[in-house]
Amino acid sequence: MSEPPVLDWDRIVHKNVRSKDRADVGNVDAVDEESIVIITEGARGEYKIPKSEVESFDGAEVFLKSTHSELKRYKV
């Protein structure tokens, strides 16, 4: 079994998020049991993304499996 992309989900709160195509998505605002909530710059948009969409976390940024355009399906 492979290691999960994030070991401690609370550590990603307030971290920057990038899509698969390396576009800046916003910052993690909250984490719940099944998803992460991302607020975009200036709080104009909000995404609720399943944790399964998180590809990796390098300690500074969270990287997603979806491209920026694919994230619209998670827009709140």
Secondary structure, DSSP 8 states (H G I E B T S, - for coil): ----S-S-GGGGTT-EEE-TT--EEEEEEEE-SSEEEEE-GGG--EEEEEGGGEEEE-SSEEEESS-TGGGGGGB-
